[in-house]
């Protein structure tokens, strides 16, 4: 049996990132129209937006602040990454988190 080499021992470096969780919150301004008697006639949502955060583990966060890349699956429109956080500890994989806002009607 051959002696183990340096590459056979120890922890291997993870060189990719894996998302662990995604949270998306949608919101909008609700406008309600009433008639002259005060009865509700019509309601509509104006200026819909959403906020999102993505958490994961791996070598590095896959996006940069102010980036327009990294939207969670299923959301459309213009997004802006507003926060990026990375952390490292001796007892776990490197962790990262990013969050941002999305504007479905913007291009």
KOLNU-878578 format. One line per 2 residues: number of its first residue (from 1); their letters; for each residue x, y, z of N, C-alpha, C, O. Coordinates in steps of 0.1 Angstrom, whole numbers, plus 5000, padded with zeros to 4 digits. Each point is the difference from the previous one (the first is absolute). Layout:
// KOLNU-878578
NUM	a	X/Y/Z/X/Y/Z/X/Y/Z/X/Y/Z ~ ...;
***
This chain:
// KOLNU-878578
1	xx	5008/4988/5000/4992/5012/5000/5009/5012/5000/5010/5001/5008 ~ 4986/5009/4983/5008/5012/4999/4997/5010/5012/4989/5000/5005;
3	xx	5021/5008/4998/4998/5010/5011/4991/5011/4995/5001/5003/4988 ~ 4991/5002/5021/4991/5011/4995/5008/5012/4997/5010/5003/5006;
5	xx	4985/5005/4984/5006/5012/4996/4993/5012/5007/4989/4998/5007 ~ 5016/5014/4992/4994/5012/5006/4986/5002/4995/4991/5005/5007;
7	xx	5006/4991/4980/4987/5003/4995/4990/4990/5005/4988/5002/4998 ~ 5016/4987/5008/4991/4990/5005/4995/5003/5014/4990/4994/5005;
9	xx	5017/5015/5002/4997/5003/5014/4993/5013/5001/5002/5009/4992 ~ 4990/4993/5019/4995/5013/5003/4987/5004/4993/4994/4991/4993;
11	xx	5002/5021/5008/4988/5005/4994/5003/5005/4986/5009/5007/4998 ~ 4982/4990/4993/5002/5005/4987/4992/5013/4998/4990/5002/5007;
13	xx	5016/5007/4985/4994/5013/4998/4988/4999/4991/5001/4994/4989 ~ 4988/5012/5015/4988/5000/4991/5001/5012/4991/5002/5011/5005;
15	xx	4997/4987/4982/5002/5011/4991/4987/5005/4993/5001/5007/4990 ~ 4988/4989/5015/4987/5005/4994/4991/5004/5011/5002/4997/5012;
17	xx	4987/5009/4985/4990/5005/5010/4987/4993/4998/4996/4996/4989 ~ 4997/5001/5022/4987/4993/5000/4990/5008/5008/5003/5003/5012;
19	xx	4986/5001/4982/4990/5007/5008/4993/4991/5009/4996/4989/4996 ~ 5001/5015/5016/4994/4992/5010/4985/5004/5002/4992/4991/5003;
21	xx	5005/5022/4996/4987/5004/5002/4997/5013/4992/5010/5008/4998 ~ 4978/4995/4999/4996/5012/4993/4987/5005/5006/4990/4992/5001;
23	xx	5009/5021/5002/4988/5006/5005/4996/5011/4990/5008/5008/4997 ~ 4979/4993/4999/4995/5010/4991/4988/5006/5007/4991/4993/5003;
25	xx	5008/5020/4998/4988/5007/5005/4996/5010/4990/5007/5009/4996 ~ 4980/4990/5000/4994/5009/4990/4992/5010/5007/4994/4997/5010;
27	xx	5006/5015/4985/4991/5011/5006/4997/5010/4989/5005/5000/4989 ~ 4985/5008/5014/4996/5011/4991/4990/5009/5007/4995/4997/5011;
29	xx	5003/5015/4983/4991/5010/5005/4986/4996/4996/4998/4999/4988 ~ 4993/5000/5021/4986/4997/4996/4992/5014/4999/5000/5007/5010;
31	xx	4994/4995/4979/4992/5012/4998/4985/4996/4999/4997/4991/4992 ~ 4995/5015/5017/4986/4996/5000/4992/5013/4996/5002/5011/5005;
33	xx	4989/4987/4986/4991/5010/4995/4986/4998/5006/4995/4989/5001 ~ 4999/5022/5004/4986/5000/5005/4991/5009/4992/5005/5009/4993;
35	xx	4983/4988/5008/4990/5008/4993/4996/5012/5009/5005/5001/5011 ~ 4985/5007/4985/4996/5012/5008/4994/4996/5013/4999/5009/5009;
37	xx	4996/4979/4992/4994/4995/5013/5010/4993/5009/4996/4996/5011 ~ 5016/5003/4985/5010/4994/5008/5002/4985/4999/5007/4994/5007;
39	xx	4986/5000/4983/5001/4986/4997/5012/4997/4992/5004/5008/4991 ~ 5002/4981/5012/5012/4996/4992/4995/4996/4986/4991/4992/4998;
41	xx	5016/5014/4992/4997/4997/4986/5010/4992/4993/4997/4991/4992 ~ 5016/5012/5011/5010/4993/4993/5013/5001/5008/5002/5009/5007;
43	xx	5006/4981/4992/5013/4999/5007/5011/4995/4990/4997/4992/4991 ~ 5015/5013/5010/5011/4996/4992/5013/5001/5007/5001/5008/5009;
45	xx	5008/4984/4987/5014/5000/5006/5008/5008/4991/5001/4997/4988 ~ 5006/5014/5017/5009/5008/4992/5014/4998/5004/5003/4997/5012;
47	xx	5006/5005/4979/5015/4999/5003/5003/4987/5008/5006/5001/5011 ~ 4992/4988/4983/5004/4987/5007/5015/4999/5001/5007/5003/4990;
49	xx	4998/4993/5021/5014/4997/5002/5002/4987/5008/4990/4995/5005 ~ 5022/5001/4996/5003/4988/5008/5014/5002/5006/5009/5006/4994;
51	xx	4993/4988/5018/5012/4999/5006/5004/4985/5001/4991/4992/5002 ~ 5022/5005/4998/5004/4987/5000/5013/4998/5008/5008/5010/5001;
53	xx	4995/4979/5004/5013/4996/5006/5003/4986/4997/4991/4991/4999 ~ 5022/5007/4998/5005/4986/4996/5011/4997/5010/5010/5008/5001;
55	xx	4990/4980/5005/5011/4996/5009/5006/4987/4995/4993/4992/4994 ~ 5020/5007/5007/5006/4987/4996/5014/4998/5006/5004/5008/5008;
57	xx	5002/4982/4987/5014/4996/5004/5008/4998/4988/4995/4996/4989 ~ 5018/5005/5013/5009/4997/4989/5012/5010/5000/5002/5008/5009;
59	xx	5005/4992/4980/5013/5007/4999/4998/5015/5001/5008/5007/5007 ~ 4982/4999/4986/4998/5014/5000/4986/5003/4996/4993/4992/4993;
61	xx	5002/5020/5011/4987/5004/4996/5000/5002/4985/5009/5006/4994 ~ 4981/4988/4999/4999/5001/4985/4997/5013/4994/5000/5001/4988;
63	xx	4996/5009/5020/4997/5013/4995/5007/5011/5007/5006/4998/5010 ~ 4994/5014/4984/5006/5012/5006/4989/5011/5003/4990/4999/4994;
65	xx	5013/5010/5015/4991/5010/5004/4998/5009/4987/5009/5002/4992 ~ 4979/5003/5007/4995/5008/4989/4999/4992/4987/4997/5006/4989;
67	xx	5004/4981/5011/4999/4992/4989/4985/4999/4996/4992/5001/5008 ~ 5006/4996/4979/4986/4997/4995/4999/4985/4997/4990/4997/4993;
69	xx	5019/4995/5012/5000/4986/4998/4997/4993/5013/5003/5006/5011 ~ 4991/4982/4989/4998/4993/5013/4986/5000/5005/4997/4997/5011;
71	xx	4993/5006/4980/4986/5000/5004/4996/4985/5003/5004/4991/4992 ~ 4988/5007/5018/4994/4987/5003/4992/4995/4988/4994/5008/4993;
73	xx	5005/4979/5005/4992/4994/4989/4985/5004/5002/4995/5000/5011 ~ 4999/5004/4978/4986/5003/5001/4996/5015/5002/4989/5003/4999;
75	xx	5021/5005/5002/4998/5015/5001/5005/5006/4987/5010/4996/4994 ~ 4983/5015/5002/5003/5007/4988/5002/5014/5002/4996/5005/5010;
77	xx	5010/5002/4980/5001/5015/5001/5014/5004/5004/5009/4991/5000 ~ 4993/5021/5003/5013/5005/5004/5003/4997/5015/4992/5003/5008;
79	xx	5020/4992/4995/5004/4998/5014/5013/5008/5003/5008/5003/4991 ~ 4993/5000/5021/5012/5006/5005/5005/4994/5013/4992/4999/5009;
81	xx	5020/4996/4991/5006/4994/5013/5004/5011/5009/5008/5008/4996 ~ 4986/4992/5016/5003/5011/5009/5009/4996/5012/5005/5009/5007;
83	xx	4997/4979/4995/5008/4995/5011/5006/4987/4997/4994/4991/4995 ~ 5019/5008/5009/5008/4987/4998/5007/4998/5013/5007/5009/5005;
85	xx	4992/4979/5001/5007/4997/5012/5007/4986/4998/4994/4991/4996 ~ 5018/5008/5008/5008/4988/5000/5006/4998/5014/5005/5009/5006;
87	xx	4996/4978/4998/5006/4997/5013/5007/4986/4999/4996/4992/4992 ~ 5014/5008/5016/5009/4988/5000/5002/4996/5015/5003/5009/5008;
89	xx	4997/4978/4995/5004/4995/5013/5007/4987/4999/5000/4994/4989 ~ 5007/5003/5021/5008/4987/5000/4992/4988/5000/5005/4989/4996;
91	xx	4983/5011/5009/4992/4988/5002/4989/4998/4990/4992/4991/5001 ~ 5008/5017/4988/4989/4998/4990/5005/5005/4987/5010/5007/4999;
93	xx	4982/4991/4991/5003/5005/4986/4999/5015/5000/4993/5006/5009 ~ 5013/5000/4981/4998/5015/4999/4985/5002/4997/4994/4992/4992;
95	xx	5000/5018/5014/4986/5003/4997/4999/5014/4994/5009/5009/5002 ~ 4980/4993/4990/4998/5013/4994/4984/5002/5000/4992/4991/5001;
97	xx	5005/5022/4997/4986/5004/4999/5000/5013/4992/5008/5009/5002 ~ 4982/4992/4990/4998/5012/4993/4985/5003/4999/4991/4991/5000;
99	xx	5006/5022/4999/4985/5004/4999/4999/5012/4991/5010/5007/4997 ~ 4978/4995/4999/4998/5011/4991/4985/5003/4998/4991/4995/5007;
101	xx	5006/5014/4983/4987/5004/4997/4997/4997/4985/5010/5001/4992 ~ 4978/4997/5005/4996/4997/4986/4988/5009/4996/4992/5003/5008;
103	xx	5008/5001/4979/4990/5008/4995/4994/4994/4987/5006/5002/4990 ~ 4983/4990/5011/4995/4992/4989/4997/5008/4988/5001/4995/4989;
105	xx	4995/5018/5012/4995/5007/4989/5012/5009/4994/4997/5006/4990 ~ 5015/4993/5015/5011/5008/4995/5008/4991/4991/4999/4988/5000;
107	x	5009/5019/4991/5008/4992/4991/5015/5004/5002/5009/4995/4993;
***
